[in-house]
Amino acid sequence: MSTSSLLLALLGDARLPSGGHTQSAGLEPALRAGTTPAEVPAYLRSRLRTVTRVEAGTAVVARAVAANDGDLSEVEAAWAARTPSPALRANGRRLGRGYLRILHALWPGPADVRARPWSRPVVLGLLAQRAEMDPVDLARLVGYDDVQTVTAALLKLEPQDPLLITAWVNDLLPDIDEMAAQVAHLHTPEQIPAHGAPLIERWAETHDTTTERLFSA
């Protein structure tokens, strides 16, 4: 197994203290809006083609820009332009702070990085560059993390047979690989995909003002 693959296993571990346990990746508001547990695999495929693909592309581009000592603020701006929901942008930056802690603990670099309000995919791109993770594995990490976040949240929101959930994740692995292959070659902010997900964005805004909820997003 390659070092990049081992890093993928490390960073995809649910025990990583990144704050991901506070997230449902939009599942909680989706269920409130009428999505059924049986529709979760279709929900995940929709995410992989839209918001997750944007995040994976952003991470890959951030890795390339960091490798060339470029300006990551341009990548952050491109991600923000492709994430129209203020709630999703704010949450992405909260998660970015969690990954900054991991970055500074395991792959420390310039001290000023800590002060940057970067989103999760931008920080992941910088982390991948410092850790020498392959672009395709980085994109896989973003896709796998999204799938696992949703399915783990489902077990708390609408308990299911864990083996069924595991089977769903296994069935989605080809979709994750396909998405990763589509973005692994990207190098500049202009190349980051732009996909609309109006329902996910609307649910995120509604969820942001909901007082009784289990997950922050």
N, C-alpha and C positions, 0 to 999 in steps of 0.2 A: 504494500500500500504506500502511495506517495505521501510526502510530508503535507502537500496541499490537501489530500484526502483526509489525513488525520486532523488537520486544522478544521476542515469542514465538520468532522464528527465532534470536535471540541466546541466549536461555536454554535453548532446546531443542538447541543445538549440542553434540555429543558432546565437543568440546574445552573446554567450560566446566569450570574446575577446582573441581568440587563434590564429588568423591569418588565419583561415580556409577560410575566404571570398576571399583570394587571390589565392585559388586553384580551379582547375577543375578536379583533380584526373585523369589527363591524357586525359580528354575528348576533350579539345581544339585541341591538336595535332591529336587526333583520327579523329575528324571531318575534319581537314585539309587533312588527308590521305584518306578520302573517306567514313568514317563511316557515316551512315545516322541517323537522329533522331529516326527513327523507330527501329534501331538496338541497341539503348541505353540499353534497358533491358537485351539483350543478352550480351552486353559489361559489364554490372554490374555483371551479373552472372559469367562471366569469371574472373572478378576481385575478387569476393568473393571466388572463388576456388583457386586463386593464390596469388597475392600480398597482398590482404586484409587478407587472411588466415595467411600468414606469419606475418603480423603486429599484428593480434589478438593473435596469438600464442606467439609472442615476448612479448606483453603486459602482458599476463597471466603469463608467466615465470618470467618476471621482478617483478611482484607482489609477486610471491612465493619466489624468491631470496631475495627481500627486507624484507619479513616477517621473514626470517632466518638470517638477517644481512649479506647476502652474497655479492659478488662482482658484481655489476651491469655492470662493464666494460666487463665482460665475456658475458653477455647477449647482450650488444651493439655489441661486436665483432661477435657474432653468427648472429645477425640481418644483419650486414654489409656483412657478407659472403653470405647471402641469398638474398642480394640486389645488383646485379652486376652492375647496372647503377650508375655511379658517380653522375649524375644529380638527381636521385631519393634519393641517400644517402644524398646529400647536402640539398635537400629540406626537407627530413625527419628531419634533425638536425635543420634546420631553424624553423620548426614547433615545435620541441622539446623545443626551447628557449621560444616560446610563452606559452607553457604549463608549463614551469618552473615558469613563472610569476604567473600563476594561483595557482600552488602548493605552492609557497612561500606566496601568499596572503591569501589563505584559509586553507592550512594545512602545516604551516611552520615546517621546520626541520633543520638539520645541514646546516650551512652557506656554506659549500664547495660544496653543490649540484649545486649552481648557476653557478659555473665555469666549470661544466662538459659539454662537447659537445655531450650530449646524444640525441638520436632520439626520435621522438614523441611517438612510442610505449613503449620505455623504461621509459620515463617520466610518461606516462599514467599508467604504471604498478606500479611505485612508488606512484603516486597519489592515485591509487585505494587501495594500501596497507594502506596508511595513513588514507584514508577516510573510510576504512573497507567496500569497495565495493566487492560484490561477484565476483568470477572469471567469471562465465557465463555472468553476467551483463557487466563486463568489455569487454569481447569479443563481446557482442552485441553492445556495444557503438562503438567499432572500426568499425564493419560492418555497423551499421546505419549511422555513420558519413561519411563513404565512399559513401554510396548510396545517402545520402542527398547532399554531396558535388558535385557529378556528376549531379544530377538532378537540383540543384540550378544553376549550371553553364550553363546547357542546356537552361534554361529560358533566360539567357543573350546572349548566343551565337546563338541559333536558337529558338526564342520564340515559345512556344507551349501553349496549353490550360493548365493552372495550375492544373485543376482537373484531366486531363489525367496524368500529372506527379505524382500527389498524388496517383492515382490508381496504377501506376507503383511501387511506393514505397510500398504501401500496399501489392501488389502481391509478392514483394521480401522479406517481413518479414519472411515467412517460411524458405527461403534460408539463411537469416541472423541467424535465430535460429539454423538451421542445422550446419552452420559453427561454431557458438559459442559452440555448444555441442561437436564438434569434437576437440576443443582446450582447453576447460575449465579445463581439468584434468592435463595439462602439468605442470611440475615443474622444469625441468633442461634445460639449453641452447641446449643440444644435441637433445632434443625432439621437438624443434621448427621446424615446417614444412619447407620444401625446395621445392618451386615450381617455375618453369621457366615461364616467360611471355615475350618472346622475342620481340613481337610487341610493347607492352607497354613500354618496356625498350628502344627500338629503337626510338619510338615516343618521349620519355622523353628527349633523347639526342638531337634529332633534335629540339625540342621545346626550349631547353636550349639556343640555339644559334639564335633563331628567334627574330628579332627586333620588329616586329609588332605583338603584342599579348595582350590579355586582362588579362590572368592569368599567374602567375609565374610558375605554373606547373599543 
